[in-house]
């Protein structure tokens, strides 16, 4: 594991350091997660005889929802929200 850490520039001590957070969300990701959760009902869903297929968030509705919640995102934070969306979409569409 030490060689892997070295290859990626990770301090191996970080992997065994005690964590003081209980929620499992790294502080760098909290704003994106908060934004995603604020608009997590704004999905586009295709429904048919085979069931539902989650297409992704309705970005126009997401913008309105974020504005109404007073949440402003940087482009990097928006990219993080899209990563959360992609993971949620994959999980929701598992058969």
C-alpha positions in Angstrom: 0.0 0.0 0.0 2.9 2.3 0.7 4.0 2.2 -3.0 0.5 2.9 -4.1 0.3 5.9 -1.8 3.7 7.1 -3.1 2.6 6.8 -6.7 -0.5 9.0 -6.1 1.2 11.4 -3.7 -0.8 10.3 -0.7 0.6 10.4 2.8 0.1 6.8 4.1 -0.5 8.2 7.6 -3.8 9.7 6.3 -5.2 6.2 5.7 -4.9 5.2 9.3 -5.5 8.5 11.0 -8.5 8.6 13.2 -11.5 10.5 11.7 -13.4 13.0 13.7 -16.3 13.4 11.4 -19.3 11.1 11.8 -21.2 11.9 8.7 -18.8 10.5 6.2 -18.8 13.6 4.0 -15.5 15.3 3.4 -15.7 19.1 4.0 -14.6 19.8 0.4 -17.7 18.0 -0.8 -20.3 19.4 1.7 -21.4 22.3 -0.4 -22.0 20.2 -3.5 -23.9 17.5 -1.5 -26.0 20.2 0.2 -26.9 21.6 -3.2 -27.7 18.2 -4.6 -29.9 17.4 -1.7 -31.7 20.7 -2.0 -32.8 19.8 -5.6 -32.9 16.0 -5.4 -36.6 15.9 -6.3 -36.0 17.5 -9.7 -35.4 14.4 -11.8 -36.5 13.7 -15.3 -37.9 10.2 -15.4 -39.0 8.2 -18.4 -41.7 5.8 -17.4 -43.1 3.0 -19.4 -44.2 -0.6 -19.3 -40.7 -1.7 -18.4 -40.6 0.6 -15.4 -38.9 3.9 -14.8 -35.6 5.1 -16.2 -34.0 8.0 -14.4 -32.6 10.4 -17.1 -31.0 12.9 -14.9 -31.7 16.1 -13.1 -33.8 18.7 -14.9 -31.1 21.4 -15.0 -33.6 24.3 -15.5 -35.6 23.2 -12.4 -32.3 22.7 -10.5 -31.2 26.3 -11.3 -34.6 27.6 -10.0 -34.4 25.4 -6.9 -30.8 26.5 -6.1 -31.7 30.1 -6.6 -34.8 29.8 -4.3 -32.6 28.1 -1.7 -30.0 30.8 -1.9 -27.4 28.4 -3.0 -24.7 29.7 -5.4 -22.2 27.3 -6.9 -18.9 27.8 -8.6 -18.3 25.9 -11.8 -16.2 23.3 -9.9 -19.0 22.8 -7.3 -21.5 22.4 -10.2 -19.2 19.7 -11.7 -19.2 18.0 -8.3 -23.1 18.1 -8.2 -23.0 16.5 -11.7 -20.8 13.7 -10.3 -23.2 13.1 -7.5 -26.0 13.1 -10.1 -24.2 10.5 -12.2 -23.7 8.2 -9.3 -27.3 8.6 -8.1 -28.5 7.9 -11.7 -26.5 4.8 -12.0 -27.8 3.5 -8.6 -31.4 4.4 -9.5 -31.2 2.6 -12.9 -29.7 -0.6 -11.6 -31.9 -3.6 -12.5 
